[in-house]
Amino acid sequence: MGREEAAEFPELADDPAWYPREDELSRVPFRGAASAGAVVDATVDVVAGLAGIAAVAGVLGMLHPLLLALLVVAALPAGWAEVLVARMGYATVHLLSTSLRRKWILNELMADRATAPEVRSYGMSRFLLAQFSAVTRVEQGERLRLARRQTGVRVLGEAFAALSAGVVYLTLGLLLVFGVVPLAEAATAALAVGVGRTTLIALMRTVSRCYEEGLYFTDYLDFCTLARERTPEPSPGAASPAFDTITLRDVSFSYPASDVAVLDRVNMEIKRGEIIALVGENGSGKSTPARILAGLYRPDRDEVRWDDVPTTEIDPAALRARIGYVPQDYTRWPLTARQNIEAGDARGDAPVIAAGAAAGLGPVVDRLPHGYDTLLDRRFAGGQELSGGQWQRIAIARGLYRDVPLLIFDEPTAAMDARAEHALFADVSARVLGRGAPAGEEDRQPRTVVLITHRMTSAQLADRIYVLDRGRIVEHGAHAGLMAQDGLYAELFRLHLAVYAAPSGAVEESGAAAG
Ligand SMILES: Nc1ncnc2c1ncn2[C@@H]1O[C@H](COP(=O)(O)OP(=O)(O)OP(=O)(O)O)[C@@H](O)[C@H]1O
């Protein structure tokens, strides 16, 4: 449930205050959920122990009630020590949560295939191992400290228990000497006291185990409650199947735990069937409105509207079901090419092939041994590896596969050269917008594309371009108008052409003509 919550609200993962929760997230499923069975086992043992104690108590009670009271007193110190030991163990697990999470992360980074090239190239294994050892040393120190404290408490408990046992036997002797209890009964009582003490101490240990496991299980229950509290109630408003206009009105946004506004009163208008491009320098705030549009973040101020409906009134899951979002850091799922495109929504062959063709995957899939059914993970038998650019086409196909009115591409083409990206988006635009696509290959309904790119020649395809600078929209309009303004856009465009354009070719020609 915790992970679902984190997936539901990516902003949680951006909030440093979330990380103690991350510790819970790591601890709760392994320690908390697993403790449910241990609580049940310990409870059964407690019931069995109580039955044993009841038998001994019956015998002692019949011999002399004082013996029964003394037996309970004799077992109390050991019981107290066990409870204290349990609490100490629980506190240490809490204390070590962050270290343990760091250790797991380092462990994965050292062994992961994705990190292996950099680990080797930079010779980072020693450094990472040293980091791992440092965390392990902290953990070891804490565990040793715990063991020492627990041993101290146990020794103290046992000492008091031995003392109390001495008092019980002394009392029994006195009862014998003063003739309160005859010799035969005293012998039986001595035996019963011995058995009773052992049973009672074992019972205390079981109770303490039950108590400790109960603490972890309470952790789990608390975390579930928290997750439920933070999961929003589905809004009654359904997302309309399409829209005429999406508007961002004076939208401002700061990431959690930050007072820096990364978006400052941003206004945008996105019409059905348009291509909208967001451009600007690194960190200017292009991805952030895309994430807000994609329904992954909520604006701090003002709103996004689908036609007349604020998105806050639409069920977030229903809204996201209307959007195909291809993020910068897309996922390379260890699944087949088909499953990577379908993302859990299997609808037969035709839409997969159409999305793959639109993303330029045709020749790539033709070379795979099982076509779309080839596993794209070399860690498993028969798995194949794709190049960075080919993986990007898979991610784009995943977005295109969705039968949705809004497609958002957040720079998913960085691994492609400028010409390939331009050609891809020219083709995608033709298909999804129905502009000059081969007959029968255009989408039934024109869709809307929001494209974030550093490649100005791709931005040039857009009907409207928004230029961002430090979280503000500083220019907007169509390519020709922006070039005529001779502002930031024109500067970025000329710079891009100077760096990327080949001496001849479509990209340069179109850019030069327009510029
Ligand atoms: N998850 C996050 N948590 C906190 N701050 C963030 C987060 N993502 C982005 N930022 C900050 O928000 C600002 C805008 O980031 P954004 O990713 O929107 O820019 P961008 O224009 O898309 O950048 P780039 O071109 O480098 O991808 C940056 O200053 C960045 O530091």
The ligand as a Tripos MOL2 file, in Angstrom:
@<TRIPOS>MOLECULE
LIG
   31    33     1     0     0
SMALL
NO_CHARGES

@<TRIPOS>ATOM
      1 N1         11.6660   16.6930   -8.5640 N.pl3     1 LIG1
      2 C1         12.1320   17.9190   -8.3030 C.ar      1 LIG1
      3 N2         12.2880   18.3560   -7.0280 N.ar      1 LIG1
      4 C2         12.7440   19.5920   -6.7710 C.ar      1 LIG1
      5 N3         13.0870   20.4830   -7.7160 N.ar      1 LIG1
      6 C3         12.9610   20.0980   -8.9900 C.ar      1 LIG1
      7 C4         12.4770   18.8090   -9.3510 C.ar      1 LIG1
      8 N4         12.4550   18.7150  -10.6940 N.ar      1 LIG1
      9 C5         12.8950   19.8930  -11.1440 C.ar      1 LIG1
     10 N5         13.1940   20.7200  -10.1370 N.ar      1 LIG1
     11 C6         13.6730   22.1030  -10.2480 C.3       1 LIG1
     12 O1         12.7350   22.8070  -11.0080 O.3       1 LIG1
     13 C7         13.3780   23.6560  -11.9360 C.3       1 LIG1
     14 C8         12.7970   23.4080  -13.3210 C.3       1 LIG1
     15 O2         13.0340   22.0480  -13.6550 O.3       1 LIG1
     16 P1         12.4610   21.3970  -14.9840 P.3       1 LIG1
     17 O3         12.8170   19.9650  -14.9520 O.co2     1 LIG1
     18 O4         11.0410   21.7720  -15.1520 O.co2     1 LIG1
     19 O5         13.3420   22.1810  -16.0560 O.3       1 LIG1
     20 P2         13.5970   21.8310  -17.5910 P.3       1 LIG1
     21 O6         13.5100   23.1350  -18.3130 O.co2     1 LIG1
     22 O7         12.6960   20.7510  -18.0580 O.co2     1 LIG1
     23 O8         15.0890   21.3390  -17.5290 O.3       1 LIG1
     24 P3         15.9200   20.4060  -18.5560 P.3       1 LIG1
     25 O9         15.9080   21.0870  -19.8810 O.co2     1 LIG1
     26 O10        17.2690   20.3790  -17.9550 O.co2     1 LIG1
     27 O11        15.2410   19.0820  -18.5930 O.co2     1 LIG1
     28 C9         14.8700   23.3740  -11.8470 C.3       1 LIG1
     29 O12        15.4640   24.4550  -11.1810 O.3       1 LIG1
     30 C10        14.9830   22.1340  -10.9980 C.3       1 LIG1
     31 O13        16.0460   22.2440  -10.0980 O.3       1 LIG1
@<TRIPOS>BOND
     1     1     2 1
     2     2     3 ar
     3     2     7 ar
     4     3     4 ar
     5     4     5 ar
     6     5     6 ar
     7     6     7 ar
     8     6    10 ar
     9     7     8 ar
    10     8     9 ar
    11     9    10 ar
    12    10    11 1
    13    11    12 1
    14    11    30 1
    15    12    13 1
    16    13    14 1
    17    13    28 1
    18    14    15 1
    19    15    16 1
    20    16    17 2
    21    16    18 1
    22    16    19 1
    23    19    20 1
    24    20    21 2
    25    20    22 1
    26    20    23 1
    27    23    24 1
    28    24    25 2
    29    24    26 1
    30    24    27 1
    31    28    29 1
    32    28    30 1
    33    30    31 1
@<TRIPOS>SUBSTRUCTURE
     1 LIG1         1 GROUP 0 **** ****
